[in-house]
Amino acid sequence: MKSTLSLSDGNLVYRTIGKRHPETIFFCHSLGANQSLWDRQIEQLSDSYHIVSCDLRGHGESDIFTTPYSIEILAKDILTLLDHLDIFSFHFVGLSLGSMIGLWLSSHSSNRVKRLVLAGASARVRDSTAFEKRISHIKIHGLESMFTELDARWYADGFPAMHPSIVEEIRTMVSKTPIDGYIAATIAVRDFDITDKLSNIKAPLLLITGAEDKATPLSEAKLISETCANAKLITIENASHLAIVEKPDEFNTALVNFFSNVDERPHKDN
């Protein structure tokens, strides 16, 4: 069931599932998406956990708020929401932009984040020029004009042609994102760099990355894995940035196994 949290300059739309469970998992979507991105994973885990998700500001049904954004602003929205729900400690699952938010939360509020699963993760943006070009293009031509380029970054070669219905489903979700919200969040991604605080992250961390990820290359996940004390990296072959839909069975198995073995701390691969 969806609810609304009123903040100082707008409303966040969120939902909670499985209130009878003491352990909470927060699911955080990617740039241009909304909380429905995680529906399949939430369905799998809602029998065992209390689930919370939201549409980030400027996405889905949430308001745009004051722009531009930063990762810190987006992360603090989540903390405010969880405080509103009387939830102090929680597990976190994020994709892309959501993973950046997870890194900020686990490095700045380490006493609250228990375990993390981060997909398509990056601790920084290497080439801000590409984001500047994207912002300029969207302002003139609209968000849908970027879909062909985004498909090439989000999926492994050949996937769009073989699975057009999945690609269309993602495009439909992204097309509902207000341009101002998308641009504001793109600026937050462009300006993000948390490499100097990665060593602060002590919580068990599972990184899931497509071997062919063109948006956040495997090298970015390896940097996080090698810097964080309790991180483990899983690579999914024949998948790119959206392994969540390209290889859902492999992704979901890794996700569920990580939370099922709550007493087993991740270890670095040799």
N, C-alpha and C positions, 0 to 999 in steps of 0.2 A: 504494500500500500504506500502511495506517494504522499509525502507531507512537505510543508514549506517552513523554512526557518528565515525569519526576518532579521537582516543585519542592517547596519547603519545606512547603506546606500543601495540596497537591493535585497532580493529574496533568493535563497538557495532551495532548489527542489531536491529532496532526498527520499530514500526509502529504507525501511528496516524489515528484516525477515528473520524468523526463528528467535523470537524474544526469550524463549525459555532456556536458551543456552548461555552459559556463563562466559564462554570465549567468543570474542568478536573478531571478525575479519572485515577490514575496510577495502573495498574494490575501487580503484581509481582509473578512469579511462584515459585515452590518448587525445592528442590535439585534434580538434574537429569532430570528435566522437561524442557520446554521452553514456550514461550509466548502463543503457541496454546492451552495450558492447559485451558485458560480462554475464549476460543472462544464462548462458549454458553452464558456466562455471559456478555461478551462484546456485543454480538448481542442484548441482552435484554436492555442494558443501552445506546447503542450508539445513539439512537434517542433523548436522553435527555441530554447527556453529551459528552464532548470532551474526547476521550479515548486515552491513551498512554500506550504502553507496550513495553518490550524489551526482548531479550534473554540475560540473565546475562552473564558476561564474563565466558568463559569455557563451555557454554551451547548453544544448538541449532546451529544457524548460526553465532553467535558471535565468535571472536577469543579467544584463551586461555589466552593471555596476560602473564604477569610475575606471577609466582606462588611462594608460596601459597597465598591465599586470606584471608581477614578478613571481618567480617560483615561491618565494617566501609568502607573498600574499595568498596564493592558492593553497599553500600548506596550512597557513594559519586559519583559513576558512574551515578546513577539515578539523583542526583542533577545536575550533569554536563549536562546530556541529557536534563533535563527540562530547565536549563538555556539556552541551545542551542535553544530550542523551544520557548524561551521568556515566560516561564510559571513560575511564582513565587509561588503562592499558589495552592494546589491540595488536592484532596482526595486520599486515598490509600487503596488498597485491596491486601492482601498477604496470601499465604498459606505456613506454615511450615518455610522453609528458608526465604521465602518472608515475613512471619510475623516477624521474627527476624529483618529483614531489616526495616520493618515498625516501630518496637519498637525503633530502633536506630534513625531513622529519626524523629520520634515524640518526642523523648527525647532530641535530639541535635539540631534539626531545627524546634522547636515547632511553630515558627511564619510562617512556610510554610505549615505545614500539618493541614488541616481543619477537616477532619473526617477520621476514619480508620475502616476497617473491617479486622480482623485477624482470620484466620482459622488454627486449629492445632498449636496454638501458645505456645511458651515456652520462658521464659526470661533467661534460662540457661540450661546447660547440666549437669545432675547429675552424669552420669557415662561415663567418657571420655574413659575408657578402651574398651567399646563396639565399639566405633568409631575407636580406634587403631586397633582392630581386623578386622573390616570391611575394613579399608585401606590396611592392610597387605594381606587380602584375595583377594581383587580386583587386587592388583598388580600382584599376582601370577596367578589367575584363570579368571580374567576379570569381567566386570560388570554384564554380564548376569548370572553368576554363583550365584549372590545374589538374583535373582528374587523370588525364593520360599520363602526365609526368609523375603524379603520385602513385598511380598503379605500377609504374616501372620501378619505383622505390620500395613499394610496400610488398610486392609479391615476387616470388621466384619466377624465372623465365618460363613462359608457357602456361602459368597458372590462370591468368585472366581468360585466355582462350578456352581452357578446359573447364573452367568453373565460372561462367559468366553470371550466374544467378547470385553467387556469393559476392562477387565484385559489385554487382548492382545493389545488393543489400547494403554494403558498406558505403557506396556512393550516396545512396538515399539518406543514410544516417548523417553523413558529413554535410550534405546539401542543406540540411535543416539548421546548421550552425550559422548564427548571424555573422556577417562579415566583420563587424567591429569586434566581436568577441574572439573570432579566429585570429585576427591581426594582433589583438592585445595579448593573446596567449602565445602567438608566434614570437612576439618581442620578448616575452618571458623566457622562452626556450633559447632564443638567440643570445641573450645576455647571461645565461646560466653557466656557472663554473664553480664546482664544489670539490675540485681535486685536492685542495689543501686541507679538507676536512674529512676525507674518506677514512683516514685512520681512526677517526672518532667513532666509527660505526662498529659496534661490538655484537649486535644482535645477529643470530643465525640468518643467513642471507642466501637465497637461491636465485641465481641469474639464469634466465632462459633466453637464448639467442638463436635466431635462424642463421645457419651457416652462410647463407647468401644475402644477409641483411645489408641493403644498400643505404638505408637511412641512418642506422647506428651500427657501424661495422663491428664484427666480432672483436677486433682489437680494443674497442671501447669497453666491452664487457670484461675482457681480460684484464684491463687496467684496474677496474673495480675489484675483480676477483683477487688479484694479486696484492691489493692494498688493504682490503678489509679482512679482519682477523678470522672471521667465521663464515667465509663465503665459499660457495660451490657453484661452478658453471656447468650448465648442460647446453650442448649444442644440438639443434635439430636440423638434420640434413634436408636438402631440397626445400628449404623454406627461407623466406626473407623477413621483413619487418613484422608482418602479421601472421606469424606462425600460429597464433591463436585460432585462425580460421583456415590456414593452409594445411596444418598438421594437428587438428584438434585433439585427436586421440593421444598422440605423444605429449602434447602440451598439458592436457588435463591429467594424464597419468603422473607426470612429474609434479604437478601442482598438488594433487590429492595425496600422493606419497609423502611429499614434504610436510604437509600438515598432519598426516596420520602418524608419522614418526616424530612426535613432538619432543620426545626425550632424547632423540639422536641429533647431536649438533653437527652441522655440515663440516666437512673437512676438505681441504684443498686437494685437487687432483694432482697426482705425481706426474 
